[in-house]
Amino acid sequence: MLAVTIMLDVAFHAGRGITVNASDIAERIGSARRGLEPLLQALTRAGLLDSVRGPRGGYRLGRPPRSIKLTEIAAIVLPGEADAADGPGGRLQEAVVDKLWNELDRDIQARLGGLNLDDLLKRAADAGLRRPAQEPISYAI
């Protein structure tokens, strides 16, 4: 969910035009910047974010929000299914608990597959959250 929150923050505050820096993202979501860097790099490598270098650098969406499915974001941080050998064992685990988690995982993946970043931006608007101005203010004297 942290990766989804990062992507939503970038979509909400920057979109595809302007950039937001990692420090601002970290401050808004209440996380340490160093903890976000690996996720930001993974999201950039996957093409979901663009990384812009320089004094006005930062991150922006790599594609329009409507084309970024939440399953794509989840796949970055959960590339494969968990190995059953990593968890507890036993007959009850295998016969009941493992099957339950697999069923829940399929349900979650199906739900995430039907949502994209644009859907989350609409939910933010419905919750009364206003996006910041997309164009920088310029002054002329």
Biotite code that builds the C-alpha atoms (Angstrom):
import biotite.structure as struc

atoms = struc.array([
    struc.Atom([0.000, 0.000, 0.000], chain_id="A", res_id=1, res_name="MET", atom_name="CA", element="C"),
    struc.Atom([2.975, 2.327, 0.472], chain_id="A", res_id=2, res_name="LEU", atom_name="CA", element="C"),
    struc.Atom([3.742, 2.116, -3.249], chain_id="A", res_id=3, res_name="ALA", atom_name="CA", element="C"),
    struc.Atom([0.089, 2.940, -4.055], chain_id="A", res_id=4, res_name="VAL", atom_name="CA", element="C"),
    struc.Atom([0.234, 5.888, -1.647], chain_id="A", res_id=5, res_name="THR", atom_name="CA", element="C"),
    struc.Atom([3.440, 7.173, -3.276], chain_id="A", res_id=6, res_name="ILE", atom_name="CA", element="C"),
    struc.Atom([1.922, 6.924, -6.747], chain_id="A", res_id=7, res_name="MET", atom_name="CA", element="C"),
    struc.Atom([-1.260, 8.661, -5.609], chain_id="A", res_id=8, res_name="LEU", atom_name="CA", element="C"),
    struc.Atom([0.770, 11.430, -3.968], chain_id="A", res_id=9, res_name="ASP", atom_name="CA", element="C"),
    struc.Atom([2.689, 12.019, -7.206], chain_id="A", res_id=10, res_name="VAL", atom_name="CA", element="C"),
    struc.Atom([-0.517, 11.934, -9.265], chain_id="A", res_id=11, res_name="ALA", atom_name="CA", element="C"),
    struc.Atom([-2.252, 14.309, -6.855], chain_id="A", res_id=12, res_name="PHE", atom_name="CA", element="C"),
    struc.Atom([0.579, 16.824, -6.463], chain_id="A", res_id=13, res_name="HIS", atom_name="CA", element="C"),
    struc.Atom([2.389, 16.632, -9.795], chain_id="A", res_id=14, res_name="ALA", atom_name="CA", element="C"),
    struc.Atom([0.630, 14.586, -12.435], chain_id="A", res_id=15, res_name="GLY", atom_name="CA", element="C"),
    struc.Atom([2.560, 14.418, -15.692], chain_id="A", res_id=16, res_name="ARG", atom_name="CA", element="C"),
    struc.Atom([3.562, 18.086, -15.936], chain_id="A", res_id=17, res_name="GLY", atom_name="CA", element="C"),
    struc.Atom([5.429, 19.257, -12.879], chain_id="A", res_id=18, res_name="ILE", atom_name="CA", element="C"),
    struc.Atom([7.537, 17.192, -10.503], chain_id="A", res_id=19, res_name="THR", atom_name="CA", element="C"),
    struc.Atom([7.530, 16.569, -6.768], chain_id="A", res_id=20, res_name="VAL", atom_name="CA", element="C"),
    struc.Atom([10.642, 15.729, -4.803], chain_id="A", res_id=21, res_name="ASN", atom_name="CA", element="C"),
    struc.Atom([11.100, 12.720, -2.564], chain_id="A", res_id=22, res_name="ALA", atom_name="CA", element="C"),
    struc.Atom([11.414, 14.846, 0.577], chain_id="A", res_id=23, res_name="SER", atom_name="CA", element="C"),
    struc.Atom([7.996, 16.409, 0.011], chain_id="A", res_id=24, res_name="ASP", atom_name="CA", element="C"),
    struc.Atom([6.423, 13.008, -0.633], chain_id="A", res_id=25, res_name="ILE", atom_name="CA", element="C"),
    struc.Atom([8.008, 11.607, 2.527], chain_id="A", res_id=26, res_name="ALA", atom_name="CA", element="C"),
    struc.Atom([6.803, 14.542, 4.609], chain_id="A", res_id=27, res_name="GLU", atom_name="CA", element="C"),
    struc.Atom([3.229, 14.317, 3.312], chain_id="A", res_id=28, res_name="ARG", atom_name="CA", element="C"),
    struc.Atom([2.909, 10.581, 3.952], chain_id="A", res_id=29, res_name="ILE", atom_name="CA", element="C"),
    struc.Atom([4.822, 10.627, 7.242], chain_id="A", res_id=30, res_name="GLY", atom_name="CA", element="C"),
    struc.Atom([7.697, 8.399, 6.188], chain_id="A", res_id=31, res_name="SER", atom_name="CA", element="C"),
    struc.Atom([11.475, 8.677, 6.092], chain_id="A", res_id=32, res_name="ALA", atom_name="CA", element="C"),
    struc.Atom([12.850, 9.662, 2.695], chain_id="A", res_id=33, res_name="ARG", atom_name="CA", element="C"),
    struc.Atom([15.495, 6.945, 2.776], chain_id="A", res_id=34, res_name="ARG", atom_name="CA", element="C"),
    struc.Atom([12.705, 4.388, 3.191], chain_id="A", res_id=35, res_name="GLY", atom_name="CA", element="C"),
    struc.Atom([10.949, 5.653, 0.066], chain_id="A", res_id=36, res_name="LEU", atom_name="CA", element="C"),
    struc.Atom([13.986, 5.760, -2.222], chain_id="A", res_id=37, res_name="GLU", atom_name="CA", element="C"),
    struc.Atom([14.025, 2.025, -3.085], chain_id="A", res_id=38, res_name="PRO", atom_name="CA", element="C"),
    struc.Atom([10.315, 2.148, -3.946], chain_id="A", res_id=39, res_name="LEU", atom_name="CA", element="C"),
    struc.Atom([10.724, 5.313, -6.002], chain_id="A", res_id=40, res_name="LEU", atom_name="CA", element="C"),
    struc.Atom([13.582, 3.692, -7.912], chain_id="A", res_id=41, res_name="GLN", atom_name="CA", element="C"),
    struc.Atom([11.578, 0.497, -8.515], chain_id="A", res_id=42, res_name="ALA", atom_name="CA", element="C"),
    struc.Atom([8.560, 2.485, -9.715], chain_id="A", res_id=43, res_name="LEU", atom_name="CA", element="C"),
    struc.Atom([10.840, 4.491, -12.022], chain_id="A", res_id=44, res_name="THR", atom_name="CA", element="C"),
    struc.Atom([12.489, 1.348, -13.441], chain_id="A", res_id=45, res_name="ARG", atom_name="CA", element="C"),
    struc.Atom([9.015, -0.045, -14.152], chain_id="A", res_id=46, res_name="ALA", atom_name="CA", element="C"),
    struc.Atom([8.103, 3.101, -16.101], chain_id="A", res_id=47, res_name="GLY", atom_name="CA", element="C"),
    struc.Atom([5.329, 4.115, -13.716], chain_id="A", res_id=48, res_name="LEU", atom_name="CA", element="C"),
    struc.Atom([7.275, 7.200, -12.628], chain_id="A", res_id=49, res_name="LEU", atom_name="CA", element="C"),
    struc.Atom([9.704, 9.456, -14.477], chain_id="A", res_id=50, res_name="ASP", atom_name="CA", element="C"),
    struc.Atom([12.686, 10.718, -12.545], chain_id="A", res_id=51, res_name="SER", atom_name="CA", element="C"),
    struc.Atom([13.840, 14.222, -13.466], chain_id="A", res_id=52, res_name="VAL", atom_name="CA", element="C"),
    struc.Atom([17.293, 15.398, -12.410], chain_id="A", res_id=53, res_name="ARG", atom_name="CA", element="C"),
    struc.Atom([18.359, 18.932, -11.650], chain_id="A", res_id=54, res_name="GLY", atom_name="CA", element="C"),
    struc.Atom([17.367, 21.778, -9.353], chain_id="A", res_id=55, res_name="PRO", atom_name="CA", element="C"),
    struc.Atom([13.675, 21.478, -10.235], chain_id="A", res_id=56, res_name="ARG", atom_name="CA", element="C"),
    struc.Atom([13.885, 17.717, -10.482], chain_id="A", res_id=57, res_name="GLY", atom_name="CA", element="C"),
    struc.Atom([11.826, 15.103, -8.767], chain_id="A", res_id=58, res_name="GLY", atom_name="CA", element="C"),
    struc.Atom([9.226, 12.584, -9.831], chain_id="A", res_id=59, res_name="TYR", atom_name="CA", element="C"),
    struc.Atom([6.208, 12.709, -12.108], chain_id="A", res_id=60, res_name="ARG", atom_name="CA", element="C"),
    struc.Atom([3.919, 10.072, -13.539], chain_id="A", res_id=61, res_name="LEU", atom_name="CA", element="C"),
    struc.Atom([5.340, 8.032, -16.378], chain_id="A", res_id=62, res_name="GLY", atom_name="CA", element="C"),
    struc.Atom([1.903, 7.613, -17.966], chain_id="A", res_id=63, res_name="ARG", atom_name="CA", element="C"),
    struc.Atom([-1.563, 9.124, -17.606], chain_id="A", res_id=64, res_name="PRO", atom_name="CA", element="C"),
    struc.Atom([-3.256, 8.138, -14.320], chain_id="A", res_id=65, res_name="PRO", atom_name="CA", element="C"),
    struc.Atom([-6.082, 6.301, -16.080], chain_id="A", res_id=66, res_name="ARG", atom_name="CA", element="C"),
    struc.Atom([-3.565, 3.919, -17.683], chain_id="A", res_id=67, res_name="SER", atom_name="CA", element="C"),
    struc.Atom([-1.816, 2.921, -14.435], chain_id="A", res_id=68, res_name="ILE", atom_name="CA", element="C"),
    struc.Atom([-3.650, -0.010, -12.846], chain_id="A", res_id=69, res_name="LYS", atom_name="CA", element="C"),
    struc.Atom([-3.190, -0.607, -9.137], chain_id="A", res_id=70, res_name="LEU", atom_name="CA", element="C"),
    struc.Atom([-2.176, -4.200, -9.936], chain_id="A", res_id=71, res_name="THR", atom_name="CA", element="C"),
    struc.Atom([0.860, -2.819, -11.801], chain_id="A", res_id=72, res_name="GLU", atom_name="CA", element="C"),
    struc.Atom([1.908, -0.888, -8.722], chain_id="A", res_id=73, res_name="ILE", atom_name="CA", element="C"),
    struc.Atom([1.396, -3.898, -6.451], chain_id="A", res_id=74, res_name="ALA", atom_name="CA", element="C"),
    struc.Atom([3.402, -6.093, -8.827], chain_id="A", res_id=75, res_name="ALA", atom_name="CA", element="C"),
    struc.Atom([6.442, -3.865, -8.299], chain_id="A", res_id=76, res_name="ILE", atom_name="CA", element="C"),
    struc.Atom([6.605, -4.631, -4.593], chain_id="A", res_id=77, res_name="VAL", atom_name="CA", element="C"),
    struc.Atom([5.045, -8.109, -4.690], chain_id="A", res_id=78, res_name="LEU", atom_name="CA", element="C"),
    struc.Atom([6.548, -9.616, -7.849], chain_id="A", res_id=79, res_name="PRO", atom_name="CA", element="C"),
    struc.Atom([5.621, -13.213, -7.045], chain_id="A", res_id=80, res_name="GLY", atom_name="CA", element="C"),
    struc.Atom([3.526, -15.196, -4.698], chain_id="A", res_id=81, res_name="GLU", atom_name="CA", element="C"),
    struc.Atom([4.927, -15.871, -1.267], chain_id="A", res_id=82, res_name="ALA", atom_name="CA", element="C"),
    struc.Atom([6.729, -19.146, -0.856], chain_id="A", res_id=83, res_name="ASP", atom_name="CA", element="C"),
    struc.Atom([4.709, -21.443, 1.414], chain_id="A", res_id=84, res_name="ALA", atom_name="CA", element="C"),
    struc.Atom([7.957, -22.809, 2.874], chain_id="A", res_id=85, res_name="ALA", atom_name="CA", element="C"),
    struc.Atom([8.569, -19.380, 4.464], chain_id="A", res_id=86, res_name="ASP", atom_name="CA", element="C"),
    struc.Atom([5.478, -19.624, 6.656], chain_id="A", res_id=87, res_name="GLY", atom_name="CA", element="C"),
    struc.Atom([4.193, -22.051, 9.233], chain_id="A", res_id=88, res_name="PRO", atom_name="CA", element="C"),
    struc.Atom([3.575, -25.636, 8.215], chain_id="A", res_id=89, res_name="GLY", atom_name="CA", element="C"),
    struc.Atom([1.283, -28.449, 9.167], chain_id="A", res_id=90, res_name="GLY", atom_name="CA", element="C"),
    struc.Atom([-1.857, -30.033, 7.819], chain_id="A", res_id=91, res_name="ARG", atom_name="CA", element="C"),
    struc.Atom([-4.187, -27.262, 8.974], chain_id="A", res_id=92, res_name="LEU", atom_name="CA", element="C"),
    struc.Atom([-1.933, -24.608, 7.463], chain_id="A", res_id=93, res_name="GLN", atom_name="CA", element="C"),
    struc.Atom([-1.832, -26.391, 4.095], chain_id="A", res_id=94, res_name="GLU", atom_name="CA", element="C"),
    struc.Atom([-5.473, -27.503, 4.009], chain_id="A", res_id=95, res_name="ALA", atom_name="CA", element="C"),
    struc.Atom([-7.099, -24.340, 5.345], chain_id="A", res_id=96, res_name="VAL", atom_name="CA", element="C"),
    struc.Atom([-4.943, -21.281, 5.940], chain_id="A", res_id=97, res_name="VAL", atom_name="CA", element="C"),
    struc.Atom([-2.843, -21.404, 2.742], chain_id="A", res_id=98, res_name="ASP", atom_name="CA", element="C"),
    struc.Atom([-5.992, -21.896, 0.663], chain_id="A", res_id=99, res_name="LYS", atom_name="CA", element="C"),
    struc.Atom([-7.694, -19.010, 2.453], chain_id="A", res_id=100, res_name="LEU", atom_name="CA", element="C"),
    struc.Atom([-4.771, -16.645, 1.779], chain_id="A", res_id=101, res_name="TRP", atom_name="CA", element="C"),
    struc.Atom([-4.650, -17.698, -1.887], chain_id="A", res_id=102, res_name="ASN", atom_name="CA", element="C"),
    struc.Atom([-8.390, -17.040, -2.188], chain_id="A", res_id=103, res_name="GLU", atom_name="CA", element="C"),
    struc.Atom([-8.069, -13.629, -0.537], chain_id="A", res_id=104, res_name="LEU", atom_name="CA", element="C"),
    struc.Atom([-5.102, -12.787, -2.765], chain_id="A", res_id=105, res_name="ASP", atom_name="CA", element="C"),
    struc.Atom([-7.148, -13.573, -5.883], chain_id="A", res_id=106, res_name="ARG", atom_name="CA", element="C"),
    struc.Atom([-9.987, -11.380, -4.598], chain_id="A", res_id=107, res_name="ASP", atom_name="CA", element="C"),
    struc.Atom([-7.616, -8.499, -3.882], chain_id="A", res_id=108, res_name="ILE", atom_name="CA", element="C"),
    struc.Atom([-5.903, -8.812, -7.264], chain_id="A", res_id=109, res_name="GLN", atom_name="CA", element="C"),
    struc.Atom([-9.282, -8.794, -9.014], chain_id="A", res_id=110, res_name="ALA", atom_name="CA", element="C"),
    struc.Atom([-10.353, -5.671, -7.113], chain_id="A", res_id=111, res_name="ARG", atom_name="CA", element="C"),
    struc.Atom([-7.052, -3.886, -7.755], chain_id="A", res_id=112, res_name="LEU", atom_name="CA", element="C"),
    struc.Atom([-7.231, -4.853, -11.432], chain_id="A", res_id=113, res_name="GLY", atom_name="CA", element="C"),
    struc.Atom([-10.449, -2.873, -11.752], chain_id="A", res_id=114, res_name="GLY", atom_name="CA", element="C"),
    struc.Atom([-8.950, 0.317, -10.315], chain_id="A", res_id=115, res_name="LEU", atom_name="CA", element="C"),
    struc.Atom([-6.448, 2.825, -11.652], chain_id="A", res_id=116, res_name="ASN", atom_name="CA", element="C"),
    struc.Atom([-4.823, 5.994, -10.327], chain_id="A", res_id=117, res_name="LEU", atom_name="CA", element="C"),
    struc.Atom([-7.498, 8.141, -11.935], chain_id="A", res_id=118, res_name="ASP", atom_name="CA", element="C"),
    struc.Atom([-10.119, 6.311, -9.848], chain_id="A", res_id=119, res_name="ASP", atom_name="CA", element="C"),
    struc.Atom([-8.166, 7.201, -6.698], chain_id="A", res_id=120, res_name="LEU", atom_name="CA", element="C"),
    struc.Atom([-7.883, 10.843, -7.787], chain_id="A", res_id=121, res_name="LEU", atom_name="CA", element="C"),
    struc.Atom([-11.680, 10.911, -8.183], chain_id="A", res_id=122, res_name="LYS", atom_name="CA", element="C"),
    struc.Atom([-12.044, 9.459, -4.677], chain_id="A", res_id=123, res_name="ARG", atom_name="CA", element="C"),
    struc.Atom([-9.776, 12.204, -3.349], chain_id="A", res_id=124, res_name="ALA", atom_name="CA", element="C"),
    struc.Atom([-11.965, 14.836, -5.038], chain_id="A", res_id=125, res_name="ALA", atom_name="CA", element="C"),
    struc.Atom([-15.105, 13.176, -3.637], chain_id="A", res_id=126, res_name="ASP", atom_name="CA", element="C"),
    struc.Atom([-13.512, 13.365, -0.169], chain_id="A", res_id=127, res_name="ALA", atom_name="CA", element="C"),
    struc.Atom([-13.130, 17.132, -0.635], chain_id="A", res_id=128, res_name="GLY", atom_name="CA", element="C"),
    struc.Atom([-9.375, 17.151, -1.229], chain_id="A", res_id=129, res_name="LEU", atom_name="CA", element="C"),
    struc.Atom([-8.255, 19.854, -3.636], chain_id="A", res_id=130, res_name="ARG", atom_name="CA", element="C"),
    struc.Atom([-5.248, 19.393, -5.858], chain_id="A", res_id=131, res_name="ARG", atom_name="CA", element="C"),
    struc.Atom([-2.623, 22.153, -5.752], chain_id="A", res_id=132, res_name="PRO", atom_name="CA", element="C"),
    struc.Atom([-2.350, 24.540, -8.679], chain_id="A", res_id=133, res_name="ALA", atom_name="CA", element="C"),
    struc.Atom([-0.723, 22.723, -11.564], chain_id="A", res_id=134, res_name="GLN", atom_name="CA", element="C"),
    struc.Atom([0.943, 25.773, -13.059], chain_id="A", res_id=135, res_name="GLU", atom_name="CA", element="C"),
    struc.Atom([3.698, 27.595, -11.174], chain_id="A", res_id=136, res_name="PRO", atom_name="CA", element="C"),
    struc.Atom([2.888, 31.170, -10.240], chain_id="A", res_id=137, res_name="ILE", atom_name="CA", element="C"),
    struc.Atom([4.978, 33.723, -12.104], chain_id="A", res_id=138, res_name="SER", atom_name="CA", element="C"),
    struc.Atom([5.336, 37.374, -11.192], chain_id="A", res_id=139, res_name="TYR", atom_name="CA", element="C"),
    struc.Atom([6.160, 40.202, -13.566], chain_id="A", res_id=140, res_name="ALA", atom_name="CA", element="C"),
    struc.Atom([7.119, 43.682, -12.459], chain_id="A", res_id=141, res_name="ILE", atom_name="CA", element="C"),
])
